[in-house]
């Protein structure tokens, strides 16, 4: 925790760059899996700077959402419809990430990018970003199959996402374990003063397209 407090700004900014890069790569893979063009996201990845100073994350989101959820969709956490399912899935993911952060000995309020004093889990909100497209793919399938109800089946389906295997290192690792490895690698990076994050790669298109089924 002391190393986390004392981490130099360049290291923190590079960590956020890697997190955003992995998130946009996962979004591109999600679009590929559902037959939508992903080339613009792949081009955006090359423009991500230290600390994502040009906010490529937001630019990618504007391209991504209407293609993954439909042209009329607007991401609004306060709305029902698909947004309610997304909120539930993200809540499951956030809880798993928060557990990983605390288990790694990190302080959850000290984020890489998120820095709201009222947010007790800023670091969890940062580290869960690359995993969000897994929820998005699952919600897309759920809505197509059974509508936008946040019912027992939908909750169980979204809760199972943390068992999804992701390519990491030389093998595959469930999301829940990948989160622990990511948080641990961040703590080790803080202590060493050198960045070496254990970030996953996107799973294959069949895995992504099958989420939520």
C-alpha positions as CSV (number, residue, x, y, z in Angstrom):
1,X,0.0,0.0,0.0
2,X,2.9,2.3,0.7
3,X,4.4,1.6,-2.7
4,X,0.9,2.3,-4.2
5,X,0.7,5.7,-2.5
6,X,4.2,6.6,-3.6
7,X,3.9,5.3,-7.2
8,X,5.3,7.8,-9.8
9,X,2.9,9.5,-12.1
10,X,4.5,8.1,-15.3
11,X,4.1,4.5,-14.1
12,X,0.5,5.1,-13.2
13,X,-0.2,6.7,-16.5
14,X,1.4,3.9,-18.4
15,X,-0.6,1.4,-16.4
16,X,-3.8,3.2,-17.4
17,X,-2.7,3.2,-21.1
18,X,-2.3,-0.5,-21.0
19,X,-5.7,-1.0,-19.3
20,X,-7.4,1.2,-21.9
21,X,-5.5,-0.6,-24.8
22,X,-6.7,-4.0,-23.5
23,X,-10.3,-2.7,-23.1
24,X,-10.5,-1.4,-26.7
25,X,-8.9,-4.6,-28.0
26,X,-11.6,-6.6,-26.2
27,X,-14.3,-4.3,-27.6
28,X,-12.9,-4.8,-31.1
29,X,-12.9,-8.6,-30.6
30,X,-16.5,-8.4,-29.4
31,X,-17.6,-6.5,-32.5
32,X,-15.8,-9.1,-34.7
33,X,-17.6,-11.9,-32.9
34,X,-21.0,-10.4,-33.7
35,X,-20.1,-9.6,-37.3
36,X,-19.7,-5.8,-36.9
37,X,-16.7,-3.9,-38.3
38,X,-13.9,-3.4,-35.8
39,X,-11.2,-1.8,-37.9
40,X,-11.8,1.8,-36.5
41,X,-11.2,0.5,-33.0
42,X,-8.0,-1.2,-34.1
43,X,-6.8,2.1,-35.5
44,X,-7.7,3.9,-32.3
45,X,-5.6,1.5,-30.3
46,X,-2.5,2.8,-32.0
47,X,-3.4,6.4,-30.9
48,X,-3.7,5.6,-27.1
49,X,-1.1,7.7,-25.2
50,X,0.2,7.6,-21.7
51,X,-2.7,8.3,-19.3
52,X,-5.0,8.2,-22.4
53,X,-4.6,12.0,-22.5
54,X,-6.7,12.2,-25.7
55,X,-9.5,10.1,-24.2
56,X,-9.5,7.4,-26.9
57,X,-11.5,5.3,-24.4
58,X,-14.5,7.6,-24.9
59,X,-14.0,7.8,-28.6
60,X,-14.0,4.1,-28.8
61,X,-17.2,3.9,-26.7
62,X,-19.0,6.2,-29.1
63,X,-18.2,3.8,-32.0
64,X,-18.7,0.6,-30.0
65,X,-22.1,1.0,-28.3
66,X,-24.4,1.4,-31.3
67,X,-22.8,-1.6,-33.0
68,X,-22.7,-4.0,-30.1
69,X,-26.2,-3.1,-28.7
70,X,-28.0,-1.6,-31.7
71,X,-28.2,1.9,-33.3
72,X,-30.8,3.2,-30.9
73,X,-29.0,2.2,-27.7
74,X,-27.7,4.8,-25.3
75,X,-25.6,3.8,-22.4
76,X,-27.3,5.3,-19.3
77,X,-26.8,3.6,-16.0
78,X,-30.1,5.2,-14.8
79,X,-32.2,3.6,-17.5
80,X,-33.9,0.2,-17.6
81,X,-33.9,-2.0,-20.7
82,X,-30.5,-3.3,-21.6
83,X,-28.9,-0.9,-19.3
84,X,-30.3,-2.7,-16.2
85,X,-28.8,-6.0,-17.4
86,X,-25.5,-4.2,-18.0
87,X,-25.6,-2.7,-14.6
88,X,-26.1,-6.1,-13.0
89,X,-23.3,-7.7,-14.9
90,X,-20.9,-4.9,-14.1
91,X,-21.9,-5.1,-10.4
92,X,-20.9,-8.8,-10.4
93,X,-17.6,-7.9,-12.2
94,X,-16.9,-5.0,-9.9
95,X,-17.4,-7.1,-6.8
96,X,-14.9,-9.7,-8.1
97,X,-12.4,-7.0,-9.0
98,X,-12.7,-5.4,-5.6
99,X,-12.0,-8.7,-3.9
100,X,-8.9,-9.1,-6.1
101,X,-7.7,-5.6,-5.3
102,X,-8.0,-6.1,-1.5
103,X,-6.5,-9.6,-1.7
104,X,-3.5,-8.2,-3.5
105,X,-2.8,-5.8,-0.6
106,X,-3.8,-2.7,-2.6
107,X,-6.0,0.2,-1.4
108,X,-9.2,0.2,-3.4
109,X,-9.8,3.9,-3.2
110,X,-6.5,4.9,-4.9
111,X,-7.3,4.5,-8.6
112,X,-5.2,4.8,-11.8
113,X,-7.7,7.0,-13.5
114,X,-11.0,7.1,-11.5
115,X,-10.4,9.5,-8.6
116,X,-13.8,10.5,-7.1
117,X,-13.4,10.9,-3.3
118,X,-16.9,9.4,-2.9
119,X,-15.8,6.2,-4.7
120,X,-14.5,3.6,-2.3
121,X,-13.6,1.3,-5.2
122,X,-11.9,3.5,-7.7
123,X,-9.1,1.0,-8.4
124,X,-11.6,-1.8,-9.0
125,X,-13.4,0.5,-11.5
126,X,-10.1,0.9,-13.3
127,X,-9.0,-2.7,-13.4
128,X,-12.4,-4.1,-14.4
129,X,-12.5,-2.0,-17.6
130,X,-10.9,-4.6,-20.0
131,X,-13.4,-7.2,-18.8
132,X,-16.6,-5.1,-19.4
133,X,-17.0,-6.3,-23.1
134,X,-17.6,-9.8,-21.7
135,X,-20.7,-8.5,-20.0
136,X,-21.8,-6.6,-23.1
137,X,-21.6,-9.7,-25.3
138,X,-23.6,-11.7,-22.7
139,X,-26.3,-9.0,-22.4
140,X,-26.6,-8.8,-26.2
141,X,-27.3,-12.5,-26.3
142,X,-29.7,-12.5,-23.3
143,X,-31.7,-9.7,-24.8
144,X,-32.0,-11.4,-28.2
145,X,-33.1,-14.7,-26.5
146,X,-35.4,-13.6,-23.7
147,X,-35.8,-9.8,-23.6
148,X,-34.5,-7.2,-21.1
149,X,-35.9,-8.7,-17.9
150,X,-33.4,-8.9,-15.0
151,X,-34.8,-12.2,-13.9
152,X,-33.3,-15.2,-12.1
153,X,-32.0,-16.7,-15.4
154,X,-30.3,-13.5,-16.5
155,X,-28.7,-13.0,-13.1
156,X,-27.4,-16.5,-13.0
157,X,-26.0,-16.2,-16.6
158,X,-24.2,-12.9,-15.8
159,X,-22.9,-14.3,-12.5
160,X,-21.3,-17.2,-14.4
161,X,-19.2,-14.8,-16.5
162,X,-16.4,-14.7,-13.9
163,X,-15.8,-18.4,-14.8
164,X,-15.2,-17.5,-18.5
165,X,-11.7,-18.6,-19.6
166,X,-9.5,-15.9,-21.1
167,X,-6.0,-16.2,-22.7
168,X,-3.4,-15.0,-20.3
169,X,0.3,-15.6,-20.5
170,X,0.9,-19.1,-22.0
171,X,-2.5,-20.5,-21.0
172,X,-6.1,-19.7,-20.2
173,X,-7.4,-18.4,-16.9
174,X,-10.9,-17.8,-15.6
175,X,-11.9,-14.2,-15.2
176,X,-12.0,-14.4,-11.4
177,X,-8.4,-15.6,-11.4
178,X,-7.3,-13.2,-14.2
179,X,-8.5,-10.3,-12.0
180,X,-6.4,-11.6,-9.1
181,X,-3.3,-11.9,-11.3
182,X,-3.9,-8.4,-12.7
183,X,-4.2,-6.8,-9.3
184,X,-1.2,-8.7,-7.9
185,X,0.9,-7.7,-10.9
186,X,-0.1,-4.1,-10.4
187,X,1.0,-4.3,-6.7
188,X,4.3,-5.9,-7.8
189,X,4.8,-3.1,-10.4
190,X,4.3,-0.5,-7.7
191,X,6.9,-2.2,-5.5
192,X,9.4,-2.7,-8.3
193,X,8.8,0.8,-9.8
194,X,8.6,-1.0,-13.2
195,X,5.4,-1.9,-15.0
196,X,4.6,-5.5,-15.7
197,X,0.8,-6.0,-15.8
198,X,-0.8,-9.4,-16.3
199,X,-3.5,-8.4,-18.8
200,X,-5.6,-10.9,-20.7
201,X,-6.0,-11.2,-24.4
202,X,-9.5,-11.4,-26.0
203,X,-10.9,-14.9,-26.3
204,X,-11.8,-16.3,-29.7
205,X,-14.9,-15.2,-31.6
206,X,-16.9,-18.4,-30.8
207,X,-16.4,-17.9,-27.0
208,X,-17.5,-14.2,-27.2
209,X,-20.5,-14.9,-29.4
210,X,-21.5,-17.7,-27.1
211,X,-21.6,-15.7,-23.9
212,X,-25.0,-15.4,-22.4
213,X,-26.3,-18.4,-24.3
